[in-house]
Amino acid sequence: MNRQNHAGNPALPVCISGAGLAGSLMATMLARRGIAVEVFERRPDPRVVGPVGGRSINLALSERGLNALRHVGLDDDIRKLCIPMHGRIMHAPDGALTRQAYGQEGQYINSVSRSELSRLLLESADAYECVHYHFNTKVLDVDLRTTTLEVRNPGTGRTKRVPARLIIGADGAWSPVRARMQKSGRFNFEQRYLDYGYKELTIPPAAGGGFRIEEGGLHIWPRRDFMMIALPNQDASFTCTLFLPHEGPVSFEALDDPAKLGGFFEEHFADSLPLLPNLSEEFFTNPTGELAWIKCEPFHHGDGVLLIGDAAHAIVPFYGQGMNAAFEDCYLLDRHIDAFTLSRQADMLATYSRTRKPDADAICDLALANFAEMRAHVANPAFLARKRLEKALQRRFPDHFVPLYSMISFSNVPYAEAVARSRRRLGL
Ligand SMILES: Cc1cc2nc3c(=O)[nH]c(=O)nc-3n(C[C@H](O)[C@H](O)[C@H](O)COP(=O)(O)OP(=O)(O)OC[C@H]3O[C@@H](n4cnc5c(N)ncnc54)[C@H](O)[C@@H]3O)c2cc1C
């Protein structure tokens, strides 16, 4: 058997494991350089079978993600998919609403459909002749020594070996590429599940076709130990996500019949009940998702393999940054290719990995901390007063005072630097 390492061989393609959000955007970035790319995706082509379930229906897209999409000229296309969310709209238990702007006038984050975004990215990459998608093709393993992917050939069911100049693992939180790296030496890995899960529910459009609740914000029902949020969709529906502990007195496990579910919503989310006509059916049919974070290091192996997106740093969804960070990975990697060229692949991968790791850790920790902010603090008047003060300070001293949320969501300041600036300001 040929045991030569293929890393850096320009006659071979870059192979990407996973045609999710990061995989397709990275394919486009490489294709713009004329680099041949083979993308392997275990699921069927969503353009043929429609959206494949299992993950959140819509996502909050902010500056880091937009910056990466602008970089490949997708800004006009993406804007057509976005619904601006200017701030949080908090629902108190008695139904009273409080609004909190995310940033300064004109600053907003965007609700975007995962399936529409995925399709846009896929079509963008697939338009290049040098990109080939292989759907229904599961990546089974990676030969780290020879930079070769092992995939299951959907036609024959046999394993096929695909040599690559570079393998990019963009295959999500349960990455098979990372699984192989975990078995290699000096690879650090940390993973934790939250005691909480999530379930998606739908607020359908109003009878006349409009939105049933205000569409210009992200709705939150903060209830201290649990919460529900809702993001608008382009068909005038909202996707609600209920975050509850898996077990315990108030939990998914405890809500085991329609009467208990109805009583629970009556007590905690009464104003949402008339908006959720299919609550019981959806609650007992839709899966309960798991929430976990993953940190690992390094993101690369030698001169031929690299992890990006959730494969490198899966985070909990409470800062709305997982996809944004994954897109930022693509953008930064593309900038590293500019700086190093693919011929100095080992240096490029090592530098990317070393410089990106602190940012990945920073957003992982921020996202965890933001869970408490969303489910508890946003219902606290003192917290809201502090946020108003931060905004007033930013208006007065725009060059000196930018709140942490704004640096994360409305700028491209590296995550770790944003945290450091915020801590310095607090004298920590
Ligand atoms: C409930 C929830 C809400 C979220 N909300 C937000 C938000 O508002 N904003 C935000 O920025 N982020 C959000 N995220 C995070 C976001 O979904 C992820 O960070 C993002 O999807 C990561 O993209 P990715 O391409 O790295 O991975 P994925 O999107 O998971 O794509 C991985 C791809 O790899 C494929 N794959 C896996 N294994 C194999 C294999 N063996 N062979 C071939 N292919 C394989 C998968 O089928 C998939 O297509 C949320 C996540 C959750 C769970």
PDBQT file of the ligand as one rigid body, heavy atoms in Angstrom, charges set to zero:
ROOT
HETATM    1  C1  LIG A 501     -30.672  25.082  18.947  1.00  0.00    +0.000 C 
HETATM    2  C2  LIG A 501     -29.514  25.747  18.268  1.00  0.00    +0.000 A 
HETATM    3  C3  LIG A 501     -29.601  27.087  17.940  1.00  0.00    +0.000 A 
HETATM    4  C4  LIG A 501     -28.519  27.731  17.333  1.00  0.00    +0.000 A 
HETATM    5  N1  LIG A 501     -28.640  29.058  17.057  1.00  0.00    +0.000 NA
HETATM    6  C5  LIG A 501     -27.591  29.719  16.510  1.00  0.00    +0.000 A 
HETATM    7  C6  LIG A 501     -27.684  31.101  16.197  1.00  0.00    +0.000 A 
HETATM    8  O1  LIG A 501     -28.716  31.735  16.437  1.00  0.00    +0.000 OA
HETATM    9  N2  LIG A 501     -26.597  31.719  15.627  1.00  0.00    +0.000 N 
HETATM   10  C7  LIG A 501     -25.453  31.045  15.371  1.00  0.00    +0.000 A 
HETATM   11  O2  LIG A 501     -24.492  31.673  14.881  1.00  0.00    +0.000 OA
HETATM   12  N3  LIG A 501     -25.330  29.724  15.632  1.00  0.00    +0.000 NA
HETATM   13  C8  LIG A 501     -26.367  29.036  16.188  1.00  0.00    +0.000 A 
HETATM   14  N4  LIG A 501     -26.270  27.701  16.439  1.00  0.00    +0.000 N 
HETATM   15  C9  LIG A 501     -25.001  27.011  16.154  1.00  0.00    +0.000 C 
HETATM   16  C10 LIG A 501     -24.913  26.575  14.697  1.00  0.00    +0.000 C 
HETATM   17  O3  LIG A 501     -25.996  25.743  14.379  1.00  0.00    +0.000 OA
HETATM   18  C11 LIG A 501     -23.607  25.810  14.455  1.00  0.00    +0.000 C 
HETATM   19  O4  LIG A 501     -22.536  26.484  15.050  1.00  0.00    +0.000 OA
HETATM   20  C12 LIG A 501     -23.336  25.652  12.959  1.00  0.00    +0.000 C 
HETATM   21  O5  LIG A 501     -24.320  24.835  12.380  1.00  0.00    +0.000 OA
HETATM   22  C13 LIG A 501     -21.944  25.052  12.736  1.00  0.00    +0.000 C 
HETATM   23  O6  LIG A 501     -21.746  24.812  11.365  1.00  0.00    +0.000 OA
HETATM   24  P1  LIG A 501     -20.795  23.625  10.882  1.00  0.00    +0.000 P 
HETATM   25  O7  LIG A 501     -20.801  23.699   9.406  1.00  0.00    +0.000 OA
HETATM   26  O8  LIG A 501     -19.521  23.687  11.621  1.00  0.00    +0.000 OA
HETATM   27  O9  LIG A 501     -21.511  22.288  11.381  1.00  0.00    +0.000 OA
HETATM   28  P2  LIG A 501     -22.899  21.670  10.908  1.00  0.00    +0.000 P 
HETATM   29  O10 LIG A 501     -23.839  22.741  10.515  1.00  0.00    +0.000 OA
HETATM   30  O11 LIG A 501     -23.287  20.731  12.002  1.00  0.00    +0.000 OA
HETATM   31  O12 LIG A 501     -22.526  20.831   9.611  1.00  0.00    +0.000 OA
HETATM   32  C14 LIG A 501     -21.806  19.624   9.684  1.00  0.00    +0.000 C 
HETATM   33  C15 LIG A 501     -22.107  18.800   8.442  1.00  0.00    +0.000 C 
HETATM   34  O13 LIG A 501     -21.257  17.642   8.456  1.00  0.00    +0.000 OA
HETATM   35  C16 LIG A 501     -22.020  16.516   8.067  1.00  0.00    +0.000 C 
HETATM   36  N5  LIG A 501     -21.388  15.316   8.608  1.00  0.00    +0.000 N 
HETATM   37  C17 LIG A 501     -21.315  14.913   9.899  1.00  0.00    +0.000 A 
HETATM   38  N6  LIG A 501     -20.692  13.724   9.997  1.00  0.00    +0.000 NA
HETATM   39  C18 LIG A 501     -20.350  13.384   8.731  1.00  0.00    +0.000 A 
HETATM   40  C19 LIG A 501     -19.676  12.255   8.175  1.00  0.00    +0.000 A 
HETATM   41  N7  LIG A 501     -19.266  11.246   8.929  1.00  0.00    +0.000 N 
HETATM   42  N8  LIG A 501     -19.484  12.219   6.837  1.00  0.00    +0.000 NA
HETATM   43  C20 LIG A 501     -19.908  13.243   6.034  1.00  0.00    +0.000 A 
HETATM   44  N9  LIG A 501     -20.577  14.305   6.513  1.00  0.00    +0.000 NA
HETATM   45  C21 LIG A 501     -20.781  14.387   7.843  1.00  0.00    +0.000 A 
HETATM   46  C22 LIG A 501     -23.410  16.801   8.664  1.00  0.00    +0.000 C 
HETATM   47  O14 LIG A 501     -24.409  16.022   8.043  1.00  0.00    +0.000 OA
HETATM   48  C23 LIG A 501     -23.545  18.287   8.398  1.00  0.00    +0.000 C 
HETATM   49  O15 LIG A 501     -24.088  18.541   7.127  1.00  0.00    +0.000 OA
HETATM   50  C24 LIG A 501     -27.345  27.018  17.043  1.00  0.00    +0.000 A 
HETATM   51  C25 LIG A 501     -27.257  25.663  17.348  1.00  0.00    +0.000 A 
HETATM   52  C26 LIG A 501     -28.329  25.034  17.952  1.00  0.00    +0.000 A 
HETATM   53  C27 LIG A 501     -28.227  23.574  18.285  1.00  0.00    +0.000 C 
ENDROOT
TORSDOF 0
